[in-house]
Amino acid sequence: MATNERVASLRPWETVDFAHFVGVRHRNGEWSTIILKPTGQEIDVSSLGGRRVVLHGNGIEFLDPLPSSGALPVPLKPEPQEET
């Protein structure tokens, strides 16, 4: 289907209004932008290199990325070393 230059493409975005900022996220749940109140300063959180962002009424949390599925598990109790 050809698009006309006068037709805007719609994207699945939504905004969530918090007390100190507005969060913009994709419909799949990934946050893309945070707009601070009252200054309107924008923070692009989609380019944080895989860091997770959690927004809630108390503020913004920047968390480390989840380990990839190919990551090796780290044992909680290390194996004792053999004596030679």
Protein Blocks (a to p, Z undefined) as FASTA:
>chain_A
ZZdfkbccdddddddddfkbccdddfkopafbdcddfklpacdfklngopacdddfkbcc
dddddddfkbccddfbdcddddZZ
